[in-house]
Amino acid sequence: MLKRILIVLAALCGMASVPAQAQLEITVSGGDVGALPIAIVPFAQTSAMSTDIAQVIENDLVRSGRFRALPRDQMKQRPSEMAAFDPTPWRAQNIDNVVIGKVWDDGKGGFVARFFLVDSLSGKQIIAYDYPIRDLSQSRYAAHWIADKIYEQLLGVPGYFNTKIAYVVGKGLGFQRTYQLVITDSDGENPQYPINSRETIMSPAWSPDRKQIALVAYEHGRSAIYLYSTETGKVTKLISEKGINGSPAWSPDGSKLAFVLSFETNPDIYVMDMATRKRTRLTDHYGIDTEPAWSPDGSKIVFTSDRGGKPQVYEMSSSGGEPRRLTFQGSQNQRPSYSPDGKSIVFVNTDGGQRIAMQDLATGQMRILSDGPLDEGPAFAPGGAVIIYSSQGPKGRQLATVSVDGRVRLTMRQAGGDVQEPAWSPLLR
């Protein structure tokens, strides 16, 4: 049975107009072993639709490292409806899962994309949907959404393809250096450049509804925390105290923002109620407390502190109170964040260089996931299957992801700039 659903996609508006081209050069390694074989048959689609829906779906799944796609020239048949599907040739090629579909004009100025995920062993559909496409500009969103559905159905965890990535690009040297906030689709397509500055931009953080990005920017050498509206393009200064204004982090429900200020004494963690703008100081210690991140249920905050002598990860109630130290392995551990299920944290471990590490909160067991030597800013992608961070590549800083088992790695390099401070947008449900 086909499920008809209407998906309202949040579009980022008010940004600088740029060509819709890939911003990031993406390379996958370690994805062949254990990858699931799948065939994404080219969709039968109207000539008005320039986007190859099936190709975008295939690219998403292959880049995840979890799937191995059958090349199109090896496909024995190309059905677009279940009535024309013959499981025999797919079984002979050891392809258990096949995606077929088509796109047609709905007669109202839009389109409809229909897809089936089919089990070739039984010859029966696993899932099937119709996806309304409002106009041609939404065609890639439709493809990402279909890839998300396939990923979740076959792997049991939410897909993350229909999301956005925000990051900072630094270009040039010395007085000529400039900074840009860049927002792209998860595959590096459709880049937008909402903020450009000759002074540092850092720490972008998405609100849970994807309508705002909190970030730190400098003006005349002084830092402040700003809010950028992804709907209107408006930038609003939120906090500008003397000293440090840094590390903004949204609560899971978007009602609060945690951040770091130093104007009273040392750097400490504060929380602001976004409705009233009332601030509450959570830590008051002679050490440096910084880099807060919320637990998925909003009840706790992890942060970095050198109160024990060197930077380590601590956890406290989101209403304050005495923190407890979480990390003990390694001389320094910092920049923590929670997994979406709240069972693990990821952070930067400095033993043998700066590498990305993940720790189970129940057992305290830590695993190193990246090679270093200068990996920074880790955070879980939506769904928790991979971790995004920035690393030092042969041609400058680049974005990278690693699967939580450490097996699949992906690098995303931008020509002509250093990429850092990645932030993956939440899922839209």
Backbone torsions as a table, in degrees:
resi	resn	phi	psi	omega
1	MET	NA	134.0	177.9
2	LEU	-81.1	138.0	176.1
3	LYS	-102.7	124.0	177.8
4	ARG	-99.7	123.7	-179.4
5	ILE	-135.0	149.9	177.4
6	LEU	-109.0	116.6	-178.7
7	ILE	-103.8	125.1	175.4
8	VAL	-100.3	113.0	-176.1
9	LEU	-97.2	134.3	177.6
10	ALA	-77.4	117.2	178.4
11	ALA	-97.0	141.1	177.7
12	LEU	-82.7	120.2	-174.8
13	CYS	-114.5	168.7	173.6
14	GLY	73.1	17.8	-177.8
15	MET	-100.5	165.7	176.7
16	ALA	-62.4	137.7	-179.5
17	SER	-78.6	127.8	178.6
18	VAL	-140.4	159.0	177.9
19	PRO	-60.9	144.1	178.9
20	ALA	-83.2	85.6	-179.0
21	GLN	-136.7	161.8	-178.3
22	ALA	-63.6	127.9	179.7
23	GLN	-92.7	-27.1	-174.4
24	LEU	-117.6	134.6	173.3
25	GLU	-88.3	115.8	-169.1
26	ILE	-108.1	131.6	178.6
27	THR	-128.5	131.9	179.8
28	VAL	-108.2	137.6	174.0
29	SER	-134.3	147.8	177.2
30	GLY	78.4	14.5	-174.8
31	GLY	-97.0	-1.6	-175.8
32	ASP	-80.5	-41.3	-176.7
33	VAL	-69.8	120.9	177.8
34	GLY	80.8	1.3	179.2
35	ALA	-69.3	142.0	-178.4
36	LEU	-80.4	128.7	175.6
37	PRO	-71.3	137.6	-178.8
38	ILE	-151.6	152.8	175.3
39	ALA	-120.6	127.0	174.9
40	ILE	-109.2	98.0	-176.1
41	VAL	-72.2	135.4	176.5
42	PRO	-52.6	131.9	-179.2
43	PHE	-73.1	145.2	167.9
44	ALA	-78.3	112.8	-174.9
45	GLN	-138.3	154.1	-179.2
46	THR	-61.5	147.5	-178.8
47	SER	-64.4	-19.1	178.6
48	ALA	-70.8	-19.2	-179.0
49	MET	-90.8	104.7	-176.8
50	SER	-79.6	-25.6	179.7
51	THR	-74.2	129.1	174.8
52	ASP	-81.1	93.9	-174.1
53	ILE	-55.9	-47.1	-177.6
54	ALA	-63.0	-36.3	-179.5
55	GLN	-67.2	-39.7	177.3
56	VAL	-63.5	-42.8	177.3
57	ILE	-59.5	-47.9	-179.5
58	GLU	-61.1	-44.0	179.8
59	ASN	-59.9	-43.3	178.7
60	ASP	-58.4	-50.9	-175.0
61	LEU	-67.0	-40.3	-179.5
62	VAL	-68.0	-40.6	-179.4
63	ARG	-65.9	-22.7	177.4
64	SER	-68.0	-18.6	-177.6
65	GLY	80.6	-1.9	-176.5
66	ARG	-97.3	-8.4	-176.8
67	PHE	-133.2	149.1	173.7
68	ARG	-122.3	115.4	-172.8
69	ALA	-91.2	140.2	175.0
70	LEU	-72.0	126.7	178.0
71	PRO	-58.2	146.7	-176.9
72	ARG	-61.9	-35.4	-177.4
73	ASP	-72.4	-5.8	176.7
74	GLN	-101.8	1.4	-179.8
75	MET	-78.5	128.1	-178.3
76	LYS	-81.5	-21.5	177.3
77	GLN	-147.9	159.8	-179.0
78	ARG	-135.2	69.2	-179.9
79	PRO	-75.1	156.6	175.0
80	SER	-122.1	-6.6	177.8
81	GLU	-133.5	155.9	-179.2
82	MET	-61.8	-32.9	-177.7
83	ALA	-62.9	-25.3	-178.3
84	ALA	-98.8	2.8	-175.8
85	PHE	-83.1	126.1	175.8
86	ASP	-115.9	114.8	-175.6
87	PRO	-72.0	-17.3	-172.1
88	THR	-57.5	-52.4	-177.9
89	PRO	-64.9	-30.0	179.9
90	TRP	-71.5	-38.4	176.8
91	ARG	-63.0	-40.1	-178.6
92	ALA	-63.7	-25.4	179.7
93	GLN	-99.0	9.9	178.7
94	ASN	59.1	37.8	175.5
95	ILE	-104.1	106.4	-176.5
96	ASP	-77.9	-33.0	-175.0
97	ASN	-122.0	132.6	-178.2
98	VAL	-130.2	136.7	176.4
99	VAL	-110.9	126.3	177.0
100	ILE	-128.5	160.7	179.8
101	GLY	177.0	-178.6	178.7
102	LYS	-156.2	162.8	178.0
103	VAL	-130.5	133.4	178.4
104	TRP	-137.3	159.8	178.2
105	ASP	-73.8	128.8	-177.8
106	ASP	-84.3	-0.6	178.6
107	GLY	78.9	3.7	-178.6
108	LYS	-123.8	19.1	-179.9
109	GLY	93.7	-1.3	179.5
110	GLY	-124.4	-164.4	-177.4
111	PHE	-139.6	167.9	173.7
112	VAL	-131.7	129.5	175.1
113	ALA	-106.1	123.9	178.0
114	ARG	-114.6	132.5	176.9
115	PHE	-137.3	154.1	175.5
116	PHE	-126.5	134.1	166.8
117	LEU	-101.4	120.1	-169.9
118	VAL	-118.0	137.3	173.1
119	ASP	-88.9	113.7	-175.6
120	SER	-73.3	-20.0	178.6
121	LEU	-69.1	-41.8	179.3
122	SER	-95.8	-19.9	-176.4
123	GLY	76.6	12.6	-176.9
124	LYS	-111.9	151.8	178.3
125	GLN	-71.2	144.0	175.6
126	ILE	-93.6	-50.2	173.6
127	ILE	-141.0	159.5	176.4
128	ALA	-155.4	138.1	-179.0
129	TYR	-142.3	154.1	162.0
130	ASP	-104.6	135.4	-179.6
131	TYR	-123.1	113.9	177.6
132	PRO	-71.8	132.2	176.9
133	ILE	-112.9	114.5	-173.6
134	ARG	-61.9	-45.6	177.6
135	ASP	-155.9	178.3	-173.6
136	LEU	-61.1	-29.1	-178.6
137	SER	-66.5	-17.2	-178.9
138	GLN	-95.9	4.9	-173.2
139	SER	-65.8	-39.5	178.9
140	ARG	-67.5	-35.8	176.4
141	TYR	-60.6	-40.4	178.7
142	ALA	-61.6	-43.9	-179.7
143	ALA	-64.0	-42.7	178.1
144	HIS	-62.5	-40.0	-179.3
145	TRP	-64.7	-41.6	177.5
146	ILE	-62.5	-43.0	177.7
147	ALA	-60.8	-39.2	176.5
148	ASP	-59.4	-44.3	-179.1
149	LYS	-63.1	-43.2	179.9
150	ILE	-65.4	-45.8	-179.6
151	TYR	-57.9	-47.5	-177.8
152	GLU	-68.1	-39.0	-178.8
153	GLN	-64.7	-41.3	-174.1
154	LEU	-89.2	-24.7	-177.0
155	LEU	-110.4	-15.7	176.6
156	GLY	82.7	7.0	176.1
157	VAL	-129.8	150.9	-177.1
158	PRO	-60.8	141.9	172.5
159	GLY	-74.7	163.5	-176.2
160	TYR	-131.6	19.6	-173.6
161	PHE	-78.1	-31.4	-179.4
162	ASN	-91.4	51.5	179.4
163	THR	-127.6	177.9	178.1
164	LYS	-119.4	155.0	171.8
165	ILE	-121.8	128.5	172.5
166	ALA	-107.1	139.4	177.7
167	TYR	-155.6	169.1	-178.8
168	VAL	-110.4	135.7	175.6
169	VAL	-116.4	126.6	173.9
170	GLY	-106.0	132.1	-178.6
171	LYS	-130.5	144.1	177.1
172	GLY	86.8	177.6	-177.2
173	LEU	-128.1	152.4	173.9
174	GLY	56.4	-132.6	-177.6
175	PHE	-70.2	-14.2	179.5
176	GLN	-90.4	-1.5	-176.1
177	ARG	-72.1	137.0	177.6
178	THR	-127.4	160.9	-178.5
179	TYR	-130.2	142.0	177.6
180	GLN	-131.6	138.2	164.2
181	LEU	-86.8	124.1	-178.5
182	VAL	-117.8	139.1	176.0
183	ILE	-127.6	125.1	179.0
184	THR	-130.3	167.9	166.8
185	ASP	-65.9	168.1	-177.1
186	SER	-61.9	-20.8	-179.9
187	ASP	-98.5	11.9	178.6
188	GLY	84.3	0.0	-179.9
189	GLU	-84.8	167.1	176.6
190	ASN	53.9	53.3	179.7
191	PRO	-67.5	141.9	175.3
192	GLN	-129.4	150.5	-174.6
193	TYR	-129.3	77.8	-172.5
194	PRO	-74.1	-26.8	-176.5
195	ILE	-133.6	129.4	176.2
196	ASN	-127.1	139.3	-176.2
197	SER	-154.5	151.8	171.8
198	ARG	-88.7	-2.5	175.5
199	GLU	-116.1	165.4	-170.8
200	THR	-59.5	136.9	168.2
201	ILE	-118.3	138.6	-178.2
202	MET	-157.4	166.6	170.2
203	SER	58.1	46.7	174.8
204	PRO	-64.7	140.8	-179.2
205	ALA	-142.0	122.9	-178.5
206	TRP	-76.8	140.0	167.8
207	SER	-73.3	155.9	-176.8
208	PRO	-59.2	-28.4	-179.8
209	ASP	-91.5	3.3	178.7
210	ARG	64.9	15.2	-178.9
211	LYS	-90.0	-15.1	-179.0
212	GLN	-141.0	151.8	170.3
213	ILE	-124.7	120.8	171.6
214	ALA	-86.5	141.5	-179.6
215	LEU	-154.9	165.0	176.2
216	VAL	-106.1	132.0	176.0
217	ALA	-139.0	154.7	-178.9
218	TYR	-107.9	143.9	175.0
219	GLU	-137.2	118.3	-176.2
220	HIS	55.2	39.9	175.8
221	GLY	79.8	3.7	-178.0
222	ARG	-114.9	132.4	-177.1
223	SER	-83.9	155.5	174.1
224	ALA	-155.0	157.6	175.2
225	ILE	-100.0	128.2	-177.2
226	TYR	-118.5	159.4	170.8
227	LEU	-115.8	125.5	175.5
228	TYR	-106.8	124.9	178.6
229	SER	-86.5	119.8	177.9
230	THR	-74.8	-11.4	179.1
231	GLU	-90.5	-40.6	-175.2
232	THR	-108.6	-18.6	-175.3
233	GLY	82.3	1.9	-178.2
234	LYS	-75.2	139.5	176.2
235	VAL	-113.2	125.7	-176.9
236	THR	-122.8	132.6	175.7
237	LYS	-77.7	125.3	-176.7
238	LEU	-101.2	-46.1	-176.0
239	ILE	-139.2	131.3	177.9
240	SER	-149.0	80.1	176.5
241	GLU	-96.9	167.7	174.2
242	LYS	-65.6	145.2	178.7
243	GLY	85.1	-143.1	-174.8
244	ILE	-80.1	131.8	167.5
245	ASN	-128.3	104.0	-170.0
246	GLY	-152.7	175.9	171.1
247	SER	52.5	54.6	177.5
248	PRO	-67.9	143.0	179.2
249	ALA	-148.9	124.8	-178.6
250	TRP	-79.6	143.8	169.4
251	SER	-71.0	158.4	-175.9
252	PRO	-58.7	-29.2	179.2
253	ASP	-94.2	0.2	177.1
254	GLY	77.0	4.2	-176.4
255	SER	-83.7	-16.4	-176.8
256	LYS	-135.4	158.4	176.1
257	LEU	-132.1	125.1	173.7
258	ALA	-94.0	150.0	-178.6
259	PHE	-164.5	178.3	-177.5
260	VAL	-121.2	132.2	174.9
261	LEU	-130.5	152.6	179.6
262	SER	-126.7	8.3	-171.6
263	PHE	-71.0	-21.0	-178.9
264	GLU	-86.1	-51.5	176.1
265	THR	-145.0	-108.3	174.9
266	ASN	-88.2	170.3	174.7
267	PRO	-59.9	124.4	179.2
268	ASP	-134.4	167.2	-176.8
269	ILE	-97.7	133.4	179.0
270	TYR	-124.6	161.2	174.0
271	VAL	-131.6	135.4	177.7
272	MET	-112.4	133.1	168.5
273	ASP	-76.9	117.4	-172.7
274	MET	-71.9	-18.3	177.9
275	ALA	-79.4	-42.4	-175.5
276	THR	-100.9	-15.7	-174.3
277	ARG	65.7	18.2	177.0
278	LYS	-77.5	134.8	-178.6
279	ARG	-106.4	142.3	176.6
280	THR	-126.7	131.2	177.9
281	ARG	-87.7	124.1	-176.2
282	LEU	-95.6	-33.3	-179.9
283	THR	-120.7	150.9	178.6
284	ASP	-149.4	87.1	-172.5
285	HIS	-140.6	152.5	179.6
286	TYR	-70.8	-17.6	175.4
287	GLY	-80.1	179.0	177.8
288	ILE	-94.3	120.4	174.9
289	ASP	-110.7	126.1	-172.7
290	THR	-155.6	175.3	173.2
291	GLU	56.6	57.2	179.1
292	PRO	-74.3	151.9	173.8
293	ALA	-149.3	140.4	-174.8
294	TRP	-88.1	147.3	169.2
295	SER	-72.3	157.4	-177.0
296	PRO	-57.9	-30.9	179.0
297	ASP	-91.4	1.0	176.9
298	GLY	77.4	4.4	-174.5
299	SER	-86.7	-18.8	-175.4
300	LYS	-135.5	162.4	175.3
301	ILE	-133.8	130.5	169.6
302	VAL	-97.7	151.4	-179.6
303	PHE	-158.5	168.7	176.9
304	THR	-100.2	136.4	177.7
305	SER	-146.2	144.8	173.8
306	ASP	-104.2	22.7	-178.9
307	ARG	-61.2	-19.9	177.2
308	GLY	-94.9	3.5	179.4
309	GLY	120.4	-44.3	177.1
310	LYS	-132.9	158.3	-177.6
311	PRO	-59.3	125.4	174.6
312	GLN	-139.8	168.5	-177.7
313	VAL	-94.0	132.3	178.3
314	TYR	-125.3	160.9	178.9
315	GLU	-133.1	140.1	177.1
316	MET	-145.0	167.7	173.3
317	SER	-64.3	146.1	179.4
318	SER	-69.4	-8.1	174.1
319	SER	-98.8	2.8	179.3
320	GLY	105.8	-167.6	-179.0
321	GLY	109.4	-179.4	-176.4
322	GLU	-73.4	124.5	179.5
323	PRO	-81.1	160.1	173.4
324	ARG	-120.5	143.3	-178.6
325	ARG	-78.4	135.0	-177.8
326	LEU	-104.9	-32.6	-174.0
327	THR	-109.3	138.1	-179.9
328	PHE	-135.1	-16.7	-177.5
329	GLN	-91.3	114.4	-178.1
330	GLY	108.9	149.3	-177.2
331	SER	-69.7	-30.3	178.2
332	GLN	-144.4	140.9	173.3
333	ASN	-140.9	131.7	-173.8
334	GLN	-155.4	174.3	-178.7
335	ARG	56.0	60.7	-177.3
336	PRO	-84.9	157.6	167.4
337	SER	-156.0	155.7	-176.5
338	TYR	-85.2	153.0	167.5
339	SER	-73.6	157.5	-179.0
340	PRO	-58.6	-26.7	178.1
341	ASP	-90.8	-1.8	176.7
342	GLY	74.9	7.8	-175.7
343	LYS	-92.3	-14.7	-177.0
344	SER	-139.0	163.8	169.6
345	ILE	-127.7	154.3	174.7
346	VAL	-120.8	148.3	-176.4
347	PHE	-163.5	176.9	177.1
348	VAL	-96.8	123.8	176.8
349	ASN	-106.8	136.0	-172.5
350	THR	-102.7	7.2	175.0
351	ASP	-72.2	122.8	179.9
352	GLY	71.5	33.0	-175.4
353	GLY	99.7	175.3	178.2
354	GLN	-85.9	112.0	-178.4
355	ARG	-129.9	157.6	-179.7
356	ILE	-84.5	131.2	-179.6
357	ALA	-128.4	152.3	176.1
358	MET	-126.9	139.1	-178.0
359	GLN	-128.5	132.4	174.4
360	ASP	-75.5	125.9	-175.9
361	LEU	-73.2	-26.1	-179.2
362	ALA	-76.8	-41.1	-175.1
363	THR	-102.3	-19.0	-175.6
364	GLY	78.7	2.7	-178.5
365	GLN	-71.8	131.6	-177.9
366	MET	-113.3	141.2	176.2
367	ARG	-129.0	136.2	174.6
368	ILE	-85.0	130.7	-174.5
369	LEU	-110.1	-22.0	-176.4
370	SER	-122.8	169.8	-175.1
371	ASP	-94.5	-15.4	-175.0
372	GLY	77.7	-159.8	7.6
373	PRO	-88.2	-11.7	-176.5
374	LEU	-132.5	70.5	178.7
375	ASP	-95.9	139.8	-173.0
376	GLU	-143.5	162.3	167.0
377	GLY	60.4	47.9	-177.4
378	PRO	-76.0	149.4	173.7
379	ALA	-159.1	147.0	177.9
380	PHE	-72.1	139.3	170.7
381	ALA	-73.3	160.1	175.9
382	PRO	-53.9	136.5	-177.9
383	GLY	92.4	-24.8	173.1
384	GLY	83.2	9.0	-177.2
385	ALA	-78.5	-29.1	-177.9
386	VAL	-135.2	165.4	178.8
387	ILE	-122.2	132.6	177.2
388	ILE	-102.0	147.3	178.1
389	TYR	-161.1	177.2	174.2
390	SER	-112.6	144.8	-176.9
391	SER	-136.7	163.4	177.3
392	GLN	-90.6	112.7	178.4
393	GLY	-99.5	178.8	-178.8
394	PRO	-65.4	-20.5	-178.6
395	LYS	-120.7	26.3	178.9
396	GLY	119.3	-175.4	-178.6
397	ARG	-74.6	143.0	-176.8
398	GLN	-141.6	161.2	173.3
399	LEU	-82.3	152.0	177.9
400	ALA	-149.1	156.0	171.0
401	THR	-131.9	154.5	175.1
402	VAL	-140.3	138.3	177.3
403	SER	-68.8	156.2	-174.9
404	VAL	-66.0	-16.8	174.1
405	ASP	-92.9	0.7	177.6
406	GLY	78.5	2.4	-171.7
407	ARG	-83.4	-40.5	-174.1
408	VAL	-108.5	126.4	179.5
409	ARG	-125.4	147.0	-177.3
410	LEU	-139.5	134.7	174.9
411	THR	-115.0	144.5	-178.5
412	MET	-129.3	103.4	-174.8
413	ARG	-106.4	136.0	175.7
414	GLN	-106.7	129.8	179.7
415	ALA	-68.9	135.0	171.5
416	GLY	80.5	17.2	179.9
417	GLY	-165.0	159.3	174.8
418	ASP	-93.7	124.9	-177.2
419	VAL	-101.4	131.5	-178.0
420	GLN	-154.6	176.2	175.3
421	GLU	56.3	50.9	-178.0
422	PRO	-72.2	145.6	175.7
423	ALA	-142.0	121.9	-179.1
424	TRP	-93.1	131.4	-178.3
425	SER	-68.8	155.7	174.2
426	PRO	-66.7	164.3	172.7
427	LEU	-72.2	148.9	170.5
428	LEU	-104.8	123.3	-178.1
429	ARG	-106.8	NA	NA
